């Protein structure tokens, strides 16, 4: 829901094996690990996009399974690189879409602890608050987004309005309609 999460960065060029003492082993390991984490992120991204299409097509069971598979990839990416805030955001996104709000909240908090200015996570956190019935906290995230003139503010504002009209079910319905409209463009 909301704007589509940021796509993975372009696949980095393959890392060359260090020659001699050019790179310390620990530095080489860190670089390899981040590259591995980004590959897992890219796989998770593809699967989450498939899940969103299934959700928009009314295939909720298939979507939930795919969100679960994507969640595993994003989770693996965070295990390899615990500072990979975009992966933490996607752990939260997929956990939320799989119905695990506690895990979603934990992941968004980890993401924002690493990168407090990450607007996309603020939007998704706001949506999670709406799904949990906490309109006040969702509005806090909306105020934060508006204070930064973030594009995500409009996305969350639509979900807040949908929540006020139809509760948590209204938020999910608005997300499904939004996804279908973006696919038609």
C-alpha positions in Angstrom: 0.0 0.0 0.0 1.1 3.5 -0.4 3.6 4.2 -3.0 5.5 1.2 -4.1 8.5 0.7 -1.9 11.7 1.9 -3.4 13.1 -0.6 -5.9 16.4 -2.2 -5.1 19.4 -0.2 -6.3 20.9 -1.2 -9.5 22.8 -4.5 -9.0 26.3 -3.5 -8.1 29.1 -4.6 -10.3 30.6 -7.9 -9.2 33.2 -7.4 -6.5 36.7 -8.4 -7.5 38.5 -10.7 -5.1 41.1 -8.7 -3.2 44.6 -9.1 -4.3 47.4 -9.3 -1.8 46.9 -6.9 1.1 44.8 -4.3 -0.8 41.7 -5.0 1.2 41.7 -6.2 4.8 39.7 -9.5 5.1 37.1 -8.0 7.4 36.4 -5.2 4.8 36.2 -7.6 2.0 33.7 -9.7 4.0 31.6 -6.7 4.7 31.4 -5.8 1.0 30.5 -9.3 0.0 27.9 -9.4 2.7 26.2 -6.2 1.5 26.2 -7.4 -2.0 24.6 -10.7 -0.9 22.1 -8.7 1.1 21.2 -6.6 -1.9 20.7 -9.7 -4.0 18.3 -11.1 -1.4 16.5 -7.7 -1.3 16.1 -7.8 -5.1 14.6 -11.3 -4.9 12.3 -10.2 -2.1 11.3 -7.1 -4.1 10.3 -9.2 -7.1 8.2 -11.5 -5.0 6.5 -8.7 -3.1 5.6 -7.1 -6.4 4.0 -10.4 -7.5 2.2 -10.5 -4.2 0.8 -7.0 -4.7 -0.5 -7.9 -8.1 -2.2 -11.0 -6.7 -3.7 -8.9 -3.9 -5.1 -6.3 -6.5 -6.5 -9.2 -8.5 -8.4 -10.5 -5.4 -6.1 -13.5 -4.9 -5.6 -12.9 -1.2 -4.3 -16.4 -0.3 -1.7 -16.4 -3.0 -0.7 -12.9 -2.1 -0.2 -13.8 1.6 2.0 -16.7 0.6 4.1 -14.5 -1.6 4.4 -11.8 1.0 5.6 -14.6 3.4 8.3 -15.7 0.8 9.4 -12.1 0.3 9.5 -11.5 4.0 12.0 -14.4 4.3 14.3 -12.8 1.7 14.1 -9.3 3.3 14.7 -10.9 6.8 17.8 -12.7 5.5 19.1 -9.4 4.0 18.8 -7.8 7.5 20.6 -10.7 9.1 23.5 -10.3 6.7 23.5 -6.5 7.0 21.6 -5.3 10.2 22.0 -1.7 9.1 20.2 -2.2 5.8 17.3 0.1 6.7 15.4 -0.4 3.4 15.3 -4.1 4.0 14.0 -3.5 7.5 11.3 -1.3 6.0 10.3 -4.2 3.6 10.3 -6.7 6.5 7.7 -4.4 8.1 5.8 -4.0 4.8 5.6 -7.8 4.2 4.9 -8.6 7.9 2.0 -6.1 7.8 0.7 -7.5 4.6 0.9 -11.0 6.1 -1.1 -9.9 9.1 1.8 -9.8 11.7 1.5 -6.2 13.0 3.8 -6.8 16.0 6.6 -7.9 13.7 5.8 -5.0 11.3 6.0 -2.4 14.2 9.3 -3.9 15.3 10.8 -3.8 11.8 9.7 -0.2 11.1 11.2 0.9 14.5 14.5 -0.8 13.5 14.4 0.9 10.1 13.7 4.3 11.7 16.4 3.8 14.4 18.9 3.5 11.5 17.4 6.2 9.2 14.9 8.4 11.1 14.2 10.5 8.0 13.1 7.6 5.8 9.6 8.8 4.8 8.5 5.6 3.2 8.9 3.8 6.6 6.9 6.6 8.3 4.1 6.2 5.8 4.0 2.4 6.3 4.2 2.8 10.1 1.2 5.1 9.9 -0.7 2.5 7.9 0.2 -0.2 10.5 -1.1 2.1 13.2 -4.4 2.5 11.3 -4.7 -1.3 11.0 -4.1 -1.6 14.7 -6.8 1.0 15.3 -4.5 3.8 16.6 -5.6 6.8 14.6 -3.8 9.2 16.8 -0.4 7.6 16.1 -1.1 7.4 12.4 -1.9 11.1 12.4 1.5 11.7 14.2 3.2 10.0 11.3 1.1 12.0 8.8 2.1 15.2 10.6 5.8 14.2 10.4 5.5 13.5 6.6 3.7 16.8 6.0 6.3 18.7 8.0 8.9 17.4 5.5 6.6 18.0 2.5 7.0 14.4 1.6 5.1 12.8 -1.3 4.2 10.0 1.1 2.0 12.4 3.1 -0.6 12.3 0.4 -0.6 8.5 0.4 -1.0 8.3 4.2 -3.6 11.0 4.2 -5.7 8.9 1.8 -5.4 5.9 4.2 -6.3 8.1 7.2 -9.4 9.3 5.4 -10.3 5.7 4.4 -9.9 4.6 8.0 -12.2 7.4 9.2 -14.8 6.3 6.7 -14.5 2.5 7.0 -12.0 1.5 9.7 -9.1 -0.9 9.1 -11.1 -2.6 6.3 -11.3 0.8 4.5 -7.5 1.1 4.6 -7.0 -2.3 3.0 -9.7 -1.5 0.4 -8.0 1.9 -0.4 -4.7 0.1 -0.8 -6.1 -2.5 -3.2 -7.8 0.2 -5.3 -4.6 2.3 -5.4 -2.5 -0.7 -6.5 -5.0 -1.6 -9.3 -5.0 2.1 -10.5 -1.2 2.2 -10.6 -1.1 -1.0 -12.7 -3.5 0.5 -15.2 -1.3 3.5 -15.8 
